[in-house]
Amino acid sequence: MREILIIIAILGIIVCASGCTGSAPENKTYSDNGVSFTYPGDWDVLDSSDFQSSLGEVGGTVLVVVGIQEEVYFVVAELVPGEDEYLRSPSEWLSYQKTRLGSDYISDKTITIDGVEGIQIKSNEEGFNNNYVYWKKNDKGHIAYMISKEESEDTFDSIVSTIETS
């Protein structure tokens, strides 16, 4: 009887070890509209029209939105200054954003993105964790940002580290 219990226990451990190790879907790569990056495999490309207004008075074009509807959004946009405007340097953008965010501002840091220096800002607006990064390359301004209900800085950093623009 004892031998049967040991065999059942060993079989149970084997089944649990082999069947209980679900793996996350492989990452996906977006490559279109002059931008490419890798993002989580369980995310989808979403409709970008709702995010165009998020650029506000700055002007520009949302290139892509990926994420999970109602949970997490990662947006990449190219900024286009209007007449009598110019693209801010990363440090000017940081100053502007700190003022705009006010008490929602949490932190910032200088990072390398797409081979150039950029500025990353973290904020919490209306209960959402937001990460933004701004960079200028080849006389074009770019912004990528992620809005999430959950803390997601690691996911943001892993996506941002793969961004390339043309």
Secondary structure, DSSP 8 states (H G I E B T S, - for coil): -HHHHHHHHHHHHHHHHHHS-------EEEEETTEEEEE-TT-EEE--GGGGGGGGGG-EEEEEEEEETTTEEEEEEEE---TT-----HHHHHHHHHHHHGGGEEEEEEEEETTEEEEEEEEEETTEEEEEEEEEETTEEEEEEEEESS--HHHHHHHHTT-EE-
